[in-house]
Amino acid sequence: MADRSFLDWPFFEDRHRALAAEIEAFAAGLDIDHGDTDAACRALVTAMGEAGVAAHSGALDGRLDVRSLCLIRETLARYDGLADFAFAMQGLGTGAISLFGSEAQRAEWLPLTRGGKAISAFALTEPRSGSDVANSTMTATRDGDDYVLDGEKTWISNGGIADVYTLFARTGEAPGARGLSCFIVTPDLPGFEVVERLNTIAPHPLARLRFTGCRVPASAMIGAPGQGFRIAMSVLDVFRSSVAAAALGFARRALDEALDRVTTREVQGAPLFDLQMVQGHIADMALDVDAAALLVYRAAWTKDSGAPRVTREAAMAKLFATDQAQKVIDRAVQLHGGDGVRSGEVVESLYREIRALRIYEGASDVQRVVIARQALAGHQNQAGNRGEPAA
């Protein structure tokens, strides 16, 4: 059993502790068949809807509880990476609707995704613009009461199985970031095509999508024309902390597996744990886990406490938690010896699962740029308040 003492930290309320126990029981009862990833994701979304877990993925009142999102993702990731993925995409895929959608849009889609009756996706990344969202080239051209979509999206999670996509395209109100808008798109529309299903080292439903003269009604736009970049960044601002929480869940599981290994495996008649070098590895792993947890739940608590943006806090949490989880899992693999790279072992699965988290929703090096710019902006603001020249 993973350490749960962090739930006593002042970041949490009693309702969060109750939720953690509820999700723990749900996750412990999962029996996931990984032979068919698409079918597994559909089954997981249905199960989460029936159990009330998916209800936490989107808020009908236009507000999300980030601490709850993080607790759920951490717990699910500790049990199974695909379970975490299925829940996360229900939230990220409808994040724009939850936070910026009209009353009618929220009423139409959130009961379905929260109830596990519809699968959602977030269509932002393009073949030539990954982290550089402002340079998106997919277009949405106004034509009467419709917009006509043309272009491609790639690395879209739940691509090919989603019932609803929140999609970002260039409507051209201004150059760069100010010329993007957000739309609700369904896969039954003429001109919508799943071009390619993408395979990765940790199998998840992923696809490349193509839109050719795909018409969507103007009422499918979320927010106003030209607000797409702000909507996308605001959604990522919320869910980036939850990516860090998933990494934390992976790291906690790796630490548990490593402790089990070193206390039951013997070397020269004594437990592996008796070796001081092994104790050093365990100490480093435990330190990284706790430090990551502090950053994750600081970011979540800050957002829940009313901060309009948590760009700095979320970037720090995402960068540290994902990078350190990679190290924790690597140490766990090493401590398992040959079994650590054996297909089907828990630590081998974790090793494959963690790598993508350092890339999606803002790669690690992009987070370093974000943190540096936020640090400089804070320094300049403080200098200005003191009446000093900015550096």
VMD Tcl script that draws the C-alpha trace (Angstrom):
set ca {
  {0.00 0.00 0.00}
  {1.37 3.39 -0.98}
  {2.01 6.04 1.65}
  {-1.17 8.07 2.22}
  {0.10 10.32 5.00}
  {0.24 13.24 2.58}
  {-3.56 13.43 2.79}
  {-3.08 15.00 6.23}
  {-1.31 17.99 4.66}
  {-3.18 21.30 4.94}
  {-3.72 21.39 1.17}
  {-6.70 19.05 1.61}
  {-10.17 19.17 3.10}
  {-12.14 16.26 4.54}
  {-14.01 15.89 1.24}
  {-10.70 15.27 -0.53}
  {-9.75 12.59 1.96}
  {-13.14 10.93 1.46}
  {-12.69 11.12 -2.31}
  {-9.23 9.56 -2.07}
  {-10.68 6.58 -0.21}
  {-13.49 6.24 -2.76}
  {-11.08 6.28 -5.73}
  {-8.74 3.85 -3.95}
  {-11.57 1.35 -3.62}
  {-12.64 1.86 -7.24}
  {-9.12 1.46 -8.63}
  {-8.41 -1.62 -6.52}
  {-11.44 -3.32 -8.08}
  {-10.46 -2.69 -11.71}
  {-9.81 -5.66 -13.98}
  {-8.50 -4.25 -17.24}
  {-7.92 -6.33 -20.36}
  {-5.07 -4.61 -22.19}
  {-5.39 -6.83 -25.25}
  {-7.64 -4.30 -27.02}
  {-6.76 -0.75 -26.01}
  {-9.81 0.86 -27.64}
  {-12.21 -1.57 -25.99}
  {-10.43 -1.18 -22.65}
  {-10.78 2.62 -22.77}
  {-14.46 2.39 -23.65}
  {-15.04 -0.03 -20.78}
  {-13.08 2.16 -18.37}
  {-15.06 5.28 -19.28}
  {-18.32 3.39 -18.81}
  {-17.19 2.02 -15.46}
  {-16.07 5.46 -14.29}
  {-19.41 6.91 -15.28}
  {-21.37 4.23 -13.44}
  {-19.20 4.59 -10.31}
  {-19.42 8.38 -10.29}
  {-15.68 8.80 -10.84}
  {-16.08 10.51 -14.21}
  {-18.37 13.07 -12.57}
  {-15.22 14.78 -11.30}
  {-13.82 15.24 -14.82}
  {-15.95 18.25 -15.69}
  {-18.03 20.75 -13.76}
  {-21.45 21.92 -14.84}
  {-21.00 25.17 -12.91}
  {-17.95 26.15 -14.98}
  {-15.41 25.35 -12.27}
  {-13.11 22.39 -11.73}
  {-11.68 21.17 -8.42}
  {-8.01 20.71 -9.34}
  {-7.11 18.95 -6.09}
  {-9.76 16.33 -6.83}
  {-8.48 15.93 -10.39}
  {-4.96 15.41 -9.08}
  {-5.95 12.95 -6.36}
  {-7.93 10.88 -8.84}
  {-5.16 10.85 -11.45}
  {-2.48 10.02 -8.89}
  {-4.50 7.09 -7.54}
  {-5.54 5.71 -10.92}
  {-1.98 6.02 -12.30}
  {-0.66 4.11 -9.31}
  {-2.91 1.20 -10.28}
  {-2.96 1.37 -14.08}
  {-1.74 3.87 -16.67}
  {-4.65 3.27 -19.04}
  {-7.18 3.96 -16.28}
  {-5.48 7.29 -15.62}
  {-5.50 8.05 -19.34}
  {-9.21 7.31 -19.70}
  {-10.15 9.60 -16.81}
  {-7.74 12.36 -17.79}
  {-9.10 12.63 -21.32}
  {-12.67 12.91 -20.07}
  {-11.51 16.05 -18.28}
  {-9.06 17.52 -20.78}
  {-11.33 16.78 -23.73}
  {-14.18 18.77 -22.22}
  {-12.08 21.28 -20.28}
  {-12.88 24.06 -22.75}
  {-16.59 23.29 -22.46}
  {-16.45 23.18 -18.64}
  {-14.56 26.45 -18.31}
  {-15.73 28.51 -21.31}
  {-18.70 26.77 -22.91}
  {-22.15 28.29 -23.14}
  {-24.92 27.02 -20.89}
  {-26.33 25.05 -23.82}
  {-22.94 23.50 -24.67}
  {-22.32 22.45 -21.08}
  {-25.84 21.06 -20.73}
  {-25.48 19.02 -23.94}
  {-22.05 17.44 -23.39}
  {-21.00 17.42 -19.75}
  {-23.75 15.09 -18.49}
  {-22.68 12.61 -21.19}
  {-18.95 12.73 -20.45}
  {-19.42 12.89 -16.69}
  {-21.80 9.94 -16.92}
  {-19.38 7.85 -18.99}
  {-21.75 7.84 -21.97}
  {-19.50 9.82 -24.33}
  {-15.73 9.83 -24.82}
  {-14.01 13.17 -25.31}
  {-10.78 14.39 -26.94}
  {-8.66 17.55 -27.06}
  {-7.51 18.34 -30.62}
  {-4.74 20.94 -30.42}
  {-1.44 19.50 -31.71}
  {-0.59 19.71 -35.42}
  {2.14 18.02 -37.47}
  {4.22 21.22 -37.66}
  {3.22 22.91 -34.42}
  {3.52 20.88 -31.26}
  {4.34 23.10 -28.30}
  {4.21 26.19 -30.55}
  {0.42 26.46 -30.50}
  {0.42 30.05 -31.78}
  {1.71 28.80 -35.14}
  {-1.21 26.44 -35.77}
  {-2.12 26.37 -39.45}
  {-5.44 24.52 -39.49}
  {-8.11 26.95 -40.67}
  {-11.75 27.58 -39.86}
  {-13.26 29.82 -42.55}
  {-16.60 31.52 -41.98}
  {-19.21 30.66 -44.59}
  {-22.67 31.92 -43.76}
  {-23.90 30.23 -40.58}
  {-21.03 27.73 -40.64}
  {-17.29 27.47 -40.30}
  {-15.39 25.25 -42.74}
  {-12.47 23.32 -41.21}
  {-9.39 22.41 -43.25}
  {-6.13 20.92 -41.98}
  {-4.71 18.18 -39.80}
  {-4.31 17.36 -36.13}
  {-1.99 14.69 -34.78}
  {-1.13 12.84 -31.58}
  {-4.74 13.28 -30.56}
  {-5.54 11.18 -27.49}
  {-8.76 9.21 -27.93}
  {-8.50 9.97 -31.64}
  {-10.61 7.42 -33.46}
  {-12.82 6.50 -30.49}
  {-13.99 9.90 -29.18}
  {-17.60 11.04 -29.50}
  {-16.72 14.73 -29.12}
  {-13.59 16.76 -29.81}
  {-12.71 20.27 -28.68}
  {-10.69 21.50 -31.62}
  {-8.60 24.62 -32.20}
  {-8.27 26.26 -35.62}
  {-7.21 29.56 -37.13}
  {-10.10 31.95 -37.80}
  {-7.72 34.82 -38.59}
  {-8.87 37.68 -36.37}
  {-5.20 38.59 -35.86}
  {-1.78 37.04 -36.48}
  {-0.37 34.33 -34.24}
  {-2.05 33.43 -30.96}
  {-4.83 35.99 -31.30}
  {-6.22 34.40 -34.46}
  {-7.29 31.01 -33.07}
  {-10.74 29.84 -32.06}
  {-12.16 26.74 -30.36}
  {-14.92 24.47 -31.70}
  {-16.94 21.44 -30.65}
  {-16.62 18.81 -33.37}
  {-18.18 15.37 -33.70}
  {-16.73 12.55 -35.82}
  {-19.91 12.02 -37.86}
  {-19.41 15.28 -39.78}
  {-18.62 14.97 -43.51}
  {-14.99 15.87 -44.12}
  {-13.78 14.45 -40.78}
  {-11.31 11.61 -41.33}
  {-9.16 9.46 -39.06}
  {-6.08 9.19 -41.29}
  {-3.82 7.13 -39.07}
  {-3.83 5.36 -35.73}
  {-0.54 5.94 -33.89}
  {1.25 3.23 -31.91}
  {3.45 4.06 -28.91}
  {5.57 2.19 -26.37}
  {2.69 2.43 -23.88}
  {-0.41 1.67 -25.99}
  {-3.11 4.35 -25.81}
  {-5.73 5.37 -28.39}
  {-3.96 8.02 -30.51}
  {-4.62 9.24 -34.03}
  {-3.87 11.69 -36.80}
  {-7.00 13.46 -38.02}
  {-7.71 15.27 -41.29}
  {-10.42 17.82 -41.98}
  {-11.34 18.58 -45.58}
  {-14.16 21.07 -46.07}
  {-15.65 19.93 -42.77}
  {-18.56 22.21 -41.90}
  {-19.52 22.99 -38.31}
  {-22.25 25.42 -37.27}
  {-21.14 28.75 -35.83}
  {-22.93 27.72 -32.64}
  {-20.25 25.04 -32.19}
  {-17.67 27.71 -31.35}
  {-16.66 27.85 -27.69}
  {-16.27 31.43 -26.52}
  {-15.74 34.22 -29.03}
  {-13.72 34.31 -32.26}
  {-10.01 34.75 -31.54}
  {-10.21 33.41 -27.97}
  {-8.93 29.93 -28.82}
  {-5.36 30.40 -27.62}
  {-6.49 31.82 -24.27}
  {-8.96 28.95 -23.89}
  {-6.33 26.33 -24.72}
  {-3.77 27.82 -22.32}
  {-6.33 28.11 -19.54}
  {-7.36 24.47 -19.95}
  {-3.73 23.33 -19.97}
  {-3.08 25.54 -16.94}
  {-5.61 23.45 -15.02}
  {-4.75 20.01 -16.36}
  {-0.95 20.39 -16.42}
  {-0.94 19.94 -12.64}
  {-2.88 16.71 -13.09}
  {-0.23 15.38 -15.51}
  {2.24 15.91 -12.69}
  {-0.12 14.02 -10.38}
  {-0.20 11.05 -12.77}
  {3.61 11.01 -12.79}
  {3.51 11.09 -9.00}
  {1.21 8.06 -9.02}
  {3.63 6.17 -11.26}
  {6.52 7.11 -8.98}
  {4.68 6.00 -5.82}
  {3.96 2.62 -7.40}
  {7.61 2.26 -8.45}
  {8.75 3.04 -4.91}
  {6.33 0.46 -3.49}
  {7.51 -2.17 -5.97}
  {11.14 -1.38 -5.16}
  {10.54 -1.68 -1.40}
  {8.84 -5.02 -1.90}
  {11.76 -6.21 -4.01}
  {14.61 -5.15 -1.75}
  {12.97 -6.50 1.41}
  {12.21 -9.94 -0.06}
  {15.18 -10.49 -2.36}
  {18.29 -11.88 -0.66}
  {21.93 -11.37 -1.55}
  {24.49 -13.56 0.24}
  {21.94 -14.57 2.85}
  {20.68 -11.09 3.71}
  {17.91 -8.86 2.31}
  {18.98 -6.61 -0.54}
  {17.85 -3.67 1.59}
  {20.75 -4.26 4.00}
  {23.18 -2.90 1.41}
  {23.85 0.76 2.13}
  {23.90 1.63 -1.56}
  {20.40 0.21 -1.90}
  {19.25 2.24 1.10}
  {20.66 5.31 -0.62}
  {18.58 4.58 -3.72}
  {15.43 4.10 -1.65}
  {16.10 7.35 0.23}
  {16.49 9.28 -3.04}
  {13.30 7.76 -4.41}
  {11.29 8.63 -1.28}
  {12.68 12.18 -1.33}
  {11.75 12.68 -4.98}
  {8.22 11.38 -4.39}
  {7.54 13.71 -1.46}
  {9.08 16.74 -3.18}
  {6.97 16.09 -6.27}
  {3.83 15.72 -4.17}
  {4.46 19.08 -2.51}
  {4.78 20.83 -5.87}
  {1.74 19.05 -7.35}
  {-0.61 19.87 -4.53}
  {0.73 23.39 -4.07}
  {-0.23 24.09 -7.69}
  {-3.64 22.46 -7.29}
  {-4.38 24.24 -4.00}
  {-3.30 27.59 -5.45}
  {-5.69 27.21 -8.38}
  {-8.55 26.05 -6.16}
  {-7.92 29.01 -3.85}
  {-8.89 31.41 -6.62}
  {-5.71 32.19 -8.54}
  {-6.73 33.10 -12.11}
  {-3.64 31.37 -13.50}
  {-1.04 29.03 -12.03}
  {1.34 29.02 -14.97}
  {4.49 29.06 -12.81}
  {3.27 26.59 -10.21}
  {1.87 24.14 -12.76}
  {5.02 24.28 -14.90}
  {7.21 23.59 -11.87}
  {5.00 20.69 -10.79}
  {4.86 19.18 -14.26}
  {8.59 19.50 -14.92}
  {9.75 18.18 -11.55}
  {7.20 15.42 -11.08}
  {7.64 13.93 -14.55}
  {11.42 14.19 -14.64}
  {11.85 12.78 -11.13}
  {9.31 10.02 -11.73}
  {11.44 8.92 -14.65}
  {14.42 8.67 -12.27}
  {12.45 6.90 -9.55}
  {11.13 4.33 -12.00}
  {14.57 3.81 -13.53}
  {15.97 3.07 -10.05}
  {13.13 0.62 -9.44}
  {13.94 -1.17 -12.69}
  {17.61 -1.34 -11.68}
  {16.77 -2.76 -8.27}
  {14.70 -5.47 -9.94}
  {17.66 -6.63 -12.02}
  {16.73 -8.70 -15.04}
  {13.11 -8.89 -13.94}
  {12.92 -5.12 -14.29}
  {13.01 -5.31 -18.08}
  {10.86 -8.40 -18.38}
  {7.64 -7.81 -20.30}
  {4.64 -7.88 -18.01}
  {6.46 -6.76 -14.86}
  {4.93 -3.71 -13.14}
  {8.14 -1.68 -13.22}
  {8.65 -2.48 -16.91}
  {5.16 -1.14 -17.64}
  {5.83 1.98 -15.56}
  {9.07 2.54 -17.47}
  {7.12 2.67 -20.73}
  {4.24 4.72 -19.31}
  {6.27 7.55 -17.79}
  {8.25 8.59 -20.85}
  {5.39 10.28 -22.71}
  {4.49 12.45 -19.72}
  {7.73 14.39 -20.16}
  {6.56 15.34 -23.66}
  {2.81 15.88 -23.84}
  {0.99 18.97 -22.51}
  {4.27 20.88 -22.59}
  {7.63 19.13 -22.94}
  {10.13 19.41 -20.08}
  {12.34 21.92 -21.88}
  {9.31 24.07 -22.70}
  {8.41 24.07 -19.00}
  {11.94 25.32 -18.22}
  {11.38 28.25 -20.59}
  {8.01 28.99 -18.94}
  {9.52 28.91 -15.45}
  {12.44 31.12 -16.43}
  {10.14 33.72 -18.02}
  {7.85 33.68 -15.00}
  {10.85 34.15 -12.70}
  {12.08 37.10 -14.77}
  {8.64 38.69 -14.86}
  {8.35 38.37 -11.09}
  {11.79 39.91 -10.61}
  {10.96 42.83 -12.89}
  {7.65 43.45 -11.13}
  {9.36 43.49 -7.73}
  {12.03 45.87 -9.03}
  {9.35 48.13 -10.45}
  {7.47 48.18 -7.14}
  {10.69 49.25 -5.40}
  {11.28 51.96 -7.95}
  {14.45 50.27 -9.21}
  {15.41 49.92 -12.86}
  {14.50 46.44 -14.19}
  {17.42 44.22 -15.07}
}
mol new
graphics top color blue
foreach p $ca { graphics top sphere $p radius 0.5 }
foreach p [lrange $ca 0 end-1] q [lrange $ca 1 end] { graphics top cylinder $p $q radius 0.2 }
display resetview
